Amino acid sequence: MVIREHRYTREDLRALYDQPENAEKRFELLNGEIIEVPSASPIHNAIVAAIFYFLYGFVYRNQLGFVFGDSTTYVLPNGDELIPDVSFISKERQGWPLPKEFEFAPDLAVEVASPSNSERQLLEKAESFLESGTKIVWLVFADSRSVYVCRRNADGSLILRKVSGDGALAGEDVLPGFTLPLRDIFPPQEQG
C-alpha cells in the first residue's frame, strides 16, 4: 500500500513548469500525482497520427467542431490536468476563438498506451475524463491491437467494451456516422 503524504495541486504543477530544466517537458496532474509525459515511440506516434487523421477528416468534412493532438491541455473540474493523445470538442461546446487551454473535458478523449503507462493509470485517466463530462474515452493498446471503449452508466459506474480483431470504433452519439476500423489505425503486422 502506498501512502502519499502530499497531494499535488495545480499550483505545484505550474511551479514545476516554471523551472528552467522543465522548459521542454510535459506533465499531467492525475489524482494529486504529477506524472511526466515521456516522448512517444514511433509506433505510438503512428497510431496517434492515424486516429487524428481519420477523426479530423470526418469532423472537418461535417463541420462538427475541433480535433486536437497531444499538445492540448484540459484543466478538469475535478482538479486533474490531462493531455490526451487525441481529443474532440463539438462546435456547440466551443466556438472561435479557441482558449489557451480548456477548462472542461472534451467530448471524446483518446489515450494510446505507452510502456510508461500502466493499465490502471489509463483507467484512472478515463475515469477522470468521464466524471468531468467526457462522453467516450478510447484506450488504445498497440501490443494487443485492441481498444477499450469507456463510457459511464446512468448510475455513474464505468462501462468497458473491448474492440479487437476486425472490429471498428464508432462515434456513437458523440460523432454519429463515424466508424474507424482497427485495421486502419494499427500498422500491418509483419509476415514471418
C-alpha positions in Angstrom: 0.0 0.0 0.0 1.3 3.4 -1.0 0.6 6.3 1.4 1.0 9.7 -0.1 2.0 12.4 2.4 1.3 15.1 -0.1 -1.3 15.6 -2.9 0.0 17.9 -5.6 -2.2 20.8 -6.8 -2.4 22.9 -10.0 -0.2 25.5 -8.3 2.5 22.8 -7.8 2.2 21.8 -11.4 2.6 25.5 -12.5 5.7 25.8 -10.3 7.2 22.7 -11.9 6.7 24.2 -15.4 8.3 27.5 -14.2 11.6 25.7 -13.5 14.1 26.2 -16.4 15.1 22.5 -16.5 11.4 21.6 -17.3 11.1 24.0 -20.3 10.8 21.2 -22.8 8.9 18.7 -20.6 5.2 18.0 -20.3 3.4 16.9 -17.2 -0.1 15.8 -16.2 -1.8 16.0 -12.8 -3.9 12.9 -12.0 -5.5 12.3 -8.6 -3.0 14.6 -6.9 0.1 13.0 -8.5 2.3 14.8 -11.1 3.2 12.5 -14.0 5.9 13.4 -16.5 4.7 12.7 -20.1 7.6 11.0 -21.8 8.5 11.3 -25.5 6.4 8.9 -27.6 7.8 6.0 -29.6 7.4 5.7 -33.3 4.6 3.1 -33.1 2.7 5.3 -30.6 3.1 8.3 -32.9 1.9 6.3 -35.9 -1.3 5.2 -34.1 -2.0 8.7 -32.8 -1.5 10.2 -36.2 -3.8 7.6 -37.8 -6.6 8.3 -35.3 -6.1 12.0 -35.6 -6.2 11.8 -39.4 -9.5 9.9 -39.6 -11.2 11.9 -36.8 -10.1 15.2 -38.2 -11.2 14.3 -41.7 -14.7 13.3 -40.5 -15.1 16.3 -38.2 -13.8 18.8 -40.8 -16.0 17.5 -43.7 -19.1 17.6 -41.5 -18.1 20.9 -39.7 -18.7 19.3 -36.3 -16.1 21.1 -34.1 -12.4 20.6 -33.3 -10.0 17.7 -33.2 -6.7 18.2 -31.2 -3.5 16.3 -30.9 -1.4 15.6 -27.9 -0.4 19.2 -27.1 -3.8 20.3 -25.8 -4.3 20.5 -22.0 -7.6 20.0 -20.3 -8.0 21.6 -16.9 -10.8 19.4 -15.5 -13.3 20.5 -12.8 -12.1 17.6 -10.6 -8.7 19.1 -10.2 -6.8 17.0 -12.8 -4.9 18.4 -15.8 -4.6 15.9 -18.6 -3.2 15.9 -22.1 -4.9 13.2 -24.2 -3.3 11.9 -27.3 -6.3 12.9 -29.4 -9.5 14.8 -28.4 -12.6 16.1 -30.0 -14.8 19.1 -28.9 -18.1 19.8 -30.6 -18.8 23.2 -32.1 -21.8 23.5 -29.8 -19.5 23.5 -26.8 -16.6 25.6 -28.2 -16.6 28.3 -30.8 -13.9 30.5 -32.2 -11.5 31.9 -30.9 -10.0 29.0 -29.0 -8.7 29.4 -25.5 -5.1 28.8 -24.4 -6.3 25.7 -22.6 -9.7 24.2 -22.0 -11.3 24.3 -18.5 -13.7 21.5 -19.3 -13.4 17.9 -20.6 -13.5 17.0 -24.3 -16.5 15.1 -25.7 -14.1 12.3 -26.8 -10.6 11.6 -25.5 -8.1 9.1 -26.8 -5.2 7.7 -24.9 -2.7 5.4 -26.6 -0.8 3.2 -24.1 2.9 3.8 -23.8 5.4 1.5 -22.0 5.4 4.0 -19.1 1.6 3.7 -18.7 0.0 1.0 -16.5 -3.5 -0.2 -17.4 -4.6 1.1 -14.0 -3.2 4.6 -14.8 -5.0 4.7 -18.1 -8.3 3.6 -16.5 -7.8 6.4 -13.9 -7.4 8.9 -16.7 -10.6 7.5 -18.4 -12.5 7.8 -15.1 -11.2 11.4 -14.6 -12.3 12.4 -18.1 -15.7 10.7 -17.8 -16.5 12.1 -14.4 -15.6 15.6 -15.8 -18.1 15.3 -18.7 -16.3 13.4 -21.5 -18.8 11.0 -23.2 -16.4 8.5 -24.7 -12.8 7.5 -23.9 -10.8 5.2 -26.2 -7.9 3.4 -24.5 -5.7 2.0 -27.3 -3.3 -0.9 -26.8 -0.8 -1.4 -29.7 0.6 -4.7 -28.2 -2.8 -6.5 -28.2 -4.1 -4.4 -31.2 -7.2 -3.7 -29.2 -9.2 -0.7 -27.8 -11.2 -0.3 -24.7 -14.2 1.9 -25.2 -15.1 3.6 -21.9 -18.4 5.2 -21.0 -20.4 5.9 -17.9 -23.6 4.1 -16.9 -26.6 6.1 -15.7 -25.5 5.2 -12.1 -22.0 6.6 -12.8 -20.3 3.2 -13.0 -17.7 2.6 -15.7 -18.6 0.6 -18.7 -15.7 -1.0 -20.7 -16.2 -2.6 -24.0 -13.2 -4.2 -25.8 -12.9 -3.9 -29.6 -10.3 -6.1 -31.3 -9.6 -8.1 -34.4 -11.8 -7.0 -37.3 -13.8 -4.6 -35.0 -14.3 -0.9 -35.5 -14.6 2.1 -33.3 -17.9 4.1 -33.6 -18.6 7.7 -32.9 -21.9 6.7 -31.2 -23.9 9.7 -30.0 -20.7 11.9 -30.0 -19.9 11.6 -33.7 -22.9 9.9 -35.3 -22.0 8.1 -38.5 -18.2 7.9 -37.7 -16.6 4.5 -37.8 -12.9 3.6 -37.7 -11.9 0.0 -38.4 -9.0 -1.1 -36.2 -7.0 -2.2 -39.3 -6.8 1.5 -40.2 -5.1 2.5 -37.0 -2.7 -0.4 -36.3 0.3 -0.8 -38.6 0.2 -4.1 -40.6 1.9 -6.9 -38.8 5.0 -8.3 -40.4 4.6 -11.6 -42.1 7.1 -14.2 -40.8 
